[in-house]
Amino acid sequence: MKWNFSELLKYKQEPMEFQEELNLEAMTKEMFGDVILSLEPVQVQGWARMERDDVIIHAHVTGQLTTPSTRSARPVEFPLDFMIDEVYIRETEHADRYEIEESVILVKDDVIDFNEVLAQYIFLQIPLQILAEGEEEEAMPTGDGWEVISEDDYLAEQENGEEQATNTPLAGLADLLSEDKDK
């Protein structure tokens, strides 16, 4: 969905309503391929209207994407259901008209590329931590000389006074400095 800003000027009295099914999988995989493994077509319903020479767009987006688990990288299906409210301006002076919480975007070349906006919003919906089904009960990953522990386990270790081993390339320098102090 791309609109010319000047085309939207005629929607001062009545908003331009839209209801689309968009396939944004190629765009989102190109932009965020390491985080978005697949994206089913999204349903977008909303309106755009002109207000005081600016365009206000309101949209409701639903769909489903697949993203890797943050623990094991196994695919996790994640439902999408969010709202978008944005204001598009052509003159930077118009930004002062709106609250700071509102999303105000300066339009370049008289074109609003709402597909790109949707792709970015879809990416922002993915939580920082997402686990595959049953992963929460599974043991944390471990390796040769390392292990992943939960935040609760870490805090418990700190309370019990357990000292964490320092295993870095520069850890041996600490011993050298303590020997110099003893002399």
C-alpha positions, 0 to 999 in steps of 0.5 A: 500500500503506497499513497501519494500524499497529495492524493490523500488531500481529498479525504478531509471530510470523510476518511479513506477506508482500506481493508487489505490482505498483504503478503509482506513475507519477502520484504520482512525476510529481506529486512529482518531475515534472521528474526522473521523466518516466515510471515503469513499474509497479514490482514490490514484494516483502517483509515487515512484522513487529512487533518490540518494539511497532515495525514493521520493513519489508523490501522489494525493488523492481524496475522501470524509469523514464525520466528526462532526461539531465543534459546534453541533457534527452533521455529516458533509461531507467533500471532500478530494483533496490533494497532498502528496510529501515525501522523505523516507531515510534509513540513517539519514545523507541523511536528510541534502540533502533536504530542511526543508519544505520537508517531510523527513521520516526515514524508519524502518525495510525496509518497507514504509507503505503508508496506514498509511501515507495516514490515517495521511494526511487525518486527517490533511485535516480536518479544525479546524472549520467545520460547518454543513449546515445552522449552521452558521446562527443558534444561538450559543449554551447556557446553565445555566449560560454560552453562546458561543459568536463569536469572533466578539461579544467578541471583541465588548464587549471588546471595549465597556468596558463591564466587563466579570463576573468571575465565577470560584471556586476561584473568591471569594478569590479576595473579601477576598484580597480586604477586607484585603487591606481596613484594 
